[in-house]
Amino acid sequence: MSGFTEFTHSLPSVGAGLWVTVQATVLGAALALLIAFVLGFMARSRRMLVRGTSRVVVEFFRGTSLYVQLFWLFFALPILGFKLVPLACAVVAFGLNYGAYGSEVVRGALDAVPRGQREAAVALSMTPWQRMRLVVLPQAWPQMIPPFNNLLIQLLKCTPLMSLITISDVTFQMDQLRSTTGDTATAYLLLLAIYFVLAYALTLAMNGLEAVAKARLGQPAGGRA
């Protein structure tokens, strides 16, 4: 069987692996965003215990390897009586690791809102929740999107680690195809193209999100394609 025919017959399995990669990226990013906001808000709390807890969690997950975190969730957690399916292990590891990095983005963007804006909201007798929802977050959100885009692409590029815990992602499937056909150059060229297209699609989506956020503030879009 020619290499081209083998590639053609392998498209369904490559498509299945691509779907797994997309799922892990989207679910991991959603969990990371949630954790980033929780830890980011905790880091700005007036209570030292809350701030300290956020700091410890962020430094722990930033200071330890994603590779080890993934292995710990997959191999060590069952010893403690908790067992997650492999994809859930990957999503949790991605969410915790990139959520820790994202929390610094949230904290920095919130701190960057001019103090005068907060004082004006206080003068208008807004509650803390109203100040955050109506004044601070709308101004901080556009500043968060570009660094979030970088983290999202980094998360996508870490998904091949999933093959280490028995998940057949697109990299694993393409590597299997390379072994079958012996055509290393074509297999990895296709893999490069797949990751590039995925990353570029994410960038376009985030640029669109940034343009919408800035338009609501009456600012020029300034998105990057």
Disulfide bonds with the S-S distance in Angstrom:
none
